[in-house]
Amino acid sequence: MHVLPDAQTHQFSNDDDGVEQLVALVAPLRPELIVLEATGKLESLAAAALTVAGLPVAVVNPRQVRDFARAIGQLAKTDRLDAAVLAAFARNVPSTQRTTVKDQQTQNLEDLLARRRQLVSMVAAEKNRSLRARGRALTDIRAHIQWLEKRLKRIDDDLQSAIESSPVWRSRDKLFQSVPGVGPVLSRTLMIDLPEIGTLSHRAIAKLVGVAPLNRDSGTMRGRRKIWGGRATVRRALYMATVAARIHNPIIRAYYERLRAAGKPPKVALVACMHKLLIILNAMARRAAPWEPLAA
């Protein structure tokens, strides 16, 4: 831990005793903001304890922090230096926002969804291997694929049961899936990985997901706009849903065809449709109103 402005430095173990000591030391300081780096949920215990204690916590993307470190010339990397960089990041980056710690139910759903992605990835990898395998190796791969698909179905059943057990989750899931092209995968991903949906402006939500075209201009040169950054898990699920929506959703289909007729390349048109679909879903979540094609 690095405390500004007097550069106090402390170290704690990442367990119940260590986090208890951390909270006891930090609380009397009344900090304006405590910044933690997202480290594969290793930060969860401290983030939860600090939040319960009523302290302002932000869990930030490690890539942003590393880019900030390079920008200020801090290339070396140790725990002590990283803590100092995080403190400087908190002080100098005004857009750093407090993080809302997810409740236990949301965390459980998040873990199930992450496991589902892992299983889908393993199934795809095994299917690719089966194209080159022969004999007993092929038989073994096919048996493994069957086992993985059974596990995948069980995860899907667990996700569905968890959603149906909560009136709030059930209502939100029904709302999202009322949109043609949006299925359970995108619906669950939005609920779990994008809890901000419905609370932000369309520009902010698009930037958060990473489907807002970013300028690449310099002087008189006008570069091609590109999407970059954002929440990759949400963007991947949104992409697959948009592919389906381009066929089954009248609003998205008409928009895609209009862009193609205007000369936009297929990929550019599809990304624009991703942006439009997200904006529609964000507006629906804000109004808590189901799909209305004419209103969309």
Secondary structure, DSSP 8 states (H G I E B T S, - for coil): -EETTTTEE----SSHHHHHHHHHHHGGG--S-EEEE--TTTTHHHHHHHHHTT--EEEE-HHHHHHHHHHTT-----HHHHHHHHHHHHHH-TT--------HHHHHHHHHHHHHHHHHHHHHHHHHHHTT--HHHHHHHHHHHHHHHHHHHHHHHHHHHHHHT-HHHHHHHHHHHTSTT--HHHHHHHHHH-TTTTTS-HHHHHHHHT-S-B--EETTEE---B---S-HHHHHHHHHHHHHHHHH-HHHHHHHHHHHHTT--HHHHHHHHHHHHHHHHHHHHHHT----TTT-
